[in-house]
Amino acid sequence: MEEARTFLEAARSAAGPLYPAYVLVLVMGFRRGEVLGLTWNSVNLDAGEVTVEQQLQRIARRLVHDETKTEASTAVLPLPEICATALQLRRRAQESAGELWTDSGFVFTTRYGTPIEPRNFNREFVARADKAGVRRIRLHDTRHTCSSLLAALDVHPRIARQILRHSKIAVTMEIYTHVPSESTRKALRKLGKHLSNQGEPT
């Protein structure tokens, strides 16, 4: 869990355009396709909510922006403070973009406003891990980090299931068993509080 904190702090200090994406991945368990497919129409910063309903994938040599794969994957989720702050930073960055910018409606884009290639997002994630000095893990495995955070913060499994959008509660409970000791739980609670208290980059 210390690595998750280190990773996010490094990304935040670098002030890169993908920092808000990493926040959603680690804190809310967003899948790669869900992050890349997120549009501003699905984000309500005033209400502090985000609707997960679309994903971006490369299929048969073309980028496809489509609905999420299952009904359980689609959800309106509350935005923790760190997530709302990160998205506000991203919005301001887009509003101040240069003349070459094209508004595609996507939250996370290239410097020109076009959708991000999924493989490039993976490469950036690995590069950021290296720069932060933490272990490389598969992007999808960050969902286990999110689950551990929720468990350590004593979030009820049924609520965690909604956030993680698992189709079965048994899947959530299996991940919850990965928090083995009270010392680990205390560390995760501390990390959760740390993340929630993060403000804008300095």
N, C-alpha and C positions, 0 to 999 in steps of 0.2 A: 504494500500500500504506500510505502514511502516512495517507491519508484513512480507511482501514479502522480503523487504530489510534485516530485522532481520534474517529471515530464511536462506537466501543465505549467509549472512555474517557468521552465525553460522556454516553452512555446509562447507564453505570455510576455516574457522579457524580450523575445525576438520580435514581438509585435507583427507576426506574420498573419496573412489573411486567413489561414486555416486554424488559428488558435480557437475561434468559436466552434469550429467543427469538432476539434478534439474534445472540447468541453462537453458537447452533446454526446459524443461517443463514450466518454468515460463516466460521466455523471448520470446520463439518462439511458445509456445502453443502446444508442442509435446504431443501426447497421450501416454499412458503407453506402448501400444503395439509397437508404432513407435519408442520410445526410446529404448526399449529392443530389437527390431528387427533391429536397425541401425548397419550397417557393415562399416568397413573402406573403402570398395570399393565405398560407397555412400558419402564419405567425401572427399572434395578437399580443403585442408587447404591453398594451394598455391593460388587458385582462390577465396577462401573465400566463398565456396558454400557447401551446403549439399543437397542431393537428398533424399526426403522422398518417398520411394517406397515399403518398406516391413514392416511387423509387426510380433511380436512374441506373440502367444497366447496359452493358454492351452485349448485344445479341446479333449474331450473324453479321458481324462487321459494321453494325450501326448502333448508335446510342438510342435507347428506347426509354422514354419517360412514361411510366405507366402506374397503375394502382398497385398498392402493396399486395403481397402474395396471398394473404389470408385475411378473413374478417378480424381475427384476433390481432393482426398486425396493425390494423387501423384504429387509431385512438386519439382522443383529445387529452393531452397531458399538461399538468401544471408545470410552469417553468421555475425551477429553483433560482434564487437570486443570481448566482454565478452565471447561470445559463442566460438569463435575461440581460445581464450586463454585457456578456460576450456578444450576444446578438445585436445589442444596441451599438457596440463598437463596429460590428460588421456593417450595419446599415449606414453609419456615418462614413465609413470608408468608401462605400459604394457611392454615396451622395457627393463625395469629393473627388471622384474618379475623373480622369482626363478626357480629352476629346475623342480618343479612340475607343472609349467605353460604349458598349451596346447593352441596353437593359433587356435581359432575357427573362427576368422574373425570378431567377434562381438566387438563393441565399449565398451559396458558395460557387464561385466561378473562377475562370482564369482572369488575368489582368485586363482582358478585353471584354469580359462579361459573358463569355461563352461557357457552356457546361464543362465540368472537369472530367477528364478521362479517368475512369475508375482505377486503372492500373497506376496512373500517375499519383493518385491519392495514396495508394499503398506505398509507393516509393517515397513520397514525402513523409509518410508516417514513420517509415524505417529510418529515414535520414534524420528526422527529429529525435527519435529514440537514441541514435548514435550521438547526436550533438548534446543530448541531455545526459549521456553517460549511463543509460539504463539498458536493461536487456531488451533484445528484439523479441516481440511476440507477434502472433498473427493478429491482424486487426480485429477479426471476429472474436478473439479470445478476450478482448477488452470488456465484453458483456459480462464475463465472470467477475471482473473488477467491480463493475457497477453493482452486480448482485451482492457482492461482499460488503460494499459500502452500505447498501440498503439494509442488509442483515445486521451489521454492526450498529447501525443507527436505530435499531429496534422497529423498523418499519414492518408493519404486519405483512406476512407472506401474501395475502390476497391483494393488498395494495401494491406490493412489489411485482406481483404477477401482472397487474394492469400496466405498470410502468415498463416492464420488460416485454409485455405482450406475449407471454407464453400461452400456448393453447391449453395446457394442462397445469394444474397446481402442483402436480407431482414433479414437474420439471423444475419449478421454482424451489420446491422443498429440497430437491437433490442438491442444488447449488448452495442453498442455505447451510447444508451440512459441511460445506467447505470452510466454515469459520470454526476452527477447532478449539479455541481456548479463549478465556476471558481476557488474557493479555492482548490477543489479537483483536478482540472486540473493542478494547479500550483504544488501541492504536487506530482502528478504523473510525471510531467516533471522533477522535482528535482530528483526523484527516478531513472528515466530513465538515466539522466546524471550521477548519482552516479554509476549505474551498468556499464555503458559504460566506466567509468574511472577505473574500478577494474583491478588490475594486478594479479600477481601470489601470492599465499599464502606466508606469511612471517613466 
